[in-house]
Amino acid sequence: MKDLKLTGTGDLLILNGDLVIGTSDEQQVETALLTQAGELKQYPEAGIGIENFVDDDLPGDMLQKIRTQLERDGMTVSSLSFIDETGNLKIDAKY
């Protein structure tokens, strides 16, 4: 999907005085992970709230919520897992 690109701090990316448009799949996943349910007035059920799972003993719940929210947003989730002992998420999802 193409959309306005954001900086690492969430501001609009502007180069040479112009807004930048580009592929936004990774940006959309990041926004979904960081957004709390209820934070978006127009879509109150949207949002994963990844920080709510920090001390969760059931990582499967988190993976299921991520998959459900991304698919609800129209993405096709090919794979979703943790990377070895680092605990980092690996998300392969595209529009």
C-alpha positions in Angstrom: 0.0 0.0 0.0 1.2 3.5 -0.7 0.8 6.3 1.9 2.4 9.3 3.3 5.7 8.3 4.9 6.5 9.2 8.5 9.8 9.9 10.3 11.0 7.7 13.2 9.2 10.0 15.5 5.8 9.9 13.7 6.0 13.2 11.9 5.3 13.6 8.2 8.5 13.0 6.2 9.3 16.0 4.0 12.2 16.1 1.5 13.0 19.2 -0.5 9.8 20.8 0.7 7.5 17.9 -0.5 5.7 15.2 1.3 7.1 11.8 0.7 4.8 9.0 -0.5 6.0 5.4 -0.5 5.2 1.8 0.4 3.8 1.9 3.9 3.3 -1.8 4.9 5.9 -1.8 7.7 4.8 1.6 8.8 1.2 0.4 9.1 2.3 -2.6 11.2 4.3 -0.4 13.5 1.4 2.0 14.0 -1.0 -0.9 14.7 1.4 -2.4 17.3 1.9 0.9 19.1 -1.8 2.1 19.0 -4.0 1.3 22.0 -7.6 0.1 21.3 -9.9 3.1 21.7 -7.2 5.6 20.7 -8.6 6.1 17.2 -12.0 7.7 17.5 -13.2 6.6 14.1 -12.0 2.9 14.7 -12.3 2.3 18.5 -11.5 -1.4 18.2 -8.4 -0.9 16.2 -5.0 -1.1 17.9 -2.9 -3.8 19.5 -1.2 -2.0 22.4 1.9 -4.1 22.3 3.2 -2.6 25.6 0.3 -4.3 27.4 1.9 -7.6 26.7 5.3 -6.9 28.3 4.8 -9.0 31.4 2.3 -11.4 29.8 3.0 -15.1 30.4 1.0 -16.2 27.3 2.8 -14.9 24.2 0.2 -16.8 22.1 -2.4 -14.3 23.1 -0.3 -11.4 21.8 0.4 -13.2 18.5 -3.3 -13.9 18.0 -4.2 -10.3 18.7 -1.5 -9.1 16.2 -2.8 -11.5 13.5 -6.4 -10.5 14.1 -5.8 -6.8 14.1 -3.6 -6.8 11.0 -6.1 -9.1 9.1 -9.0 -6.8 10.2 -7.0 -3.9 8.7 -6.9 -5.8 5.3 -3.4 -7.2 5.5 -2.5 -10.8 4.6 -0.3 -12.2 7.4 2.0 -14.8 5.9 4.0 -15.5 9.1 4.1 -14.3 12.6 6.7 -15.6 15.1 9.4 -14.8 17.6 13.0 -14.8 16.5 15.1 -17.3 18.5 16.2 -16.3 22.0 16.2 -12.5 21.2 12.4 -12.4 21.6 12.0 -10.0 18.7 8.9 -10.3 16.6 9.1 -11.3 12.9 6.0 -10.2 11.1 5.5 -10.9 7.4 2.3 -9.1 6.4 1.3 -7.3 3.2 -1.7 -5.5 1.7 
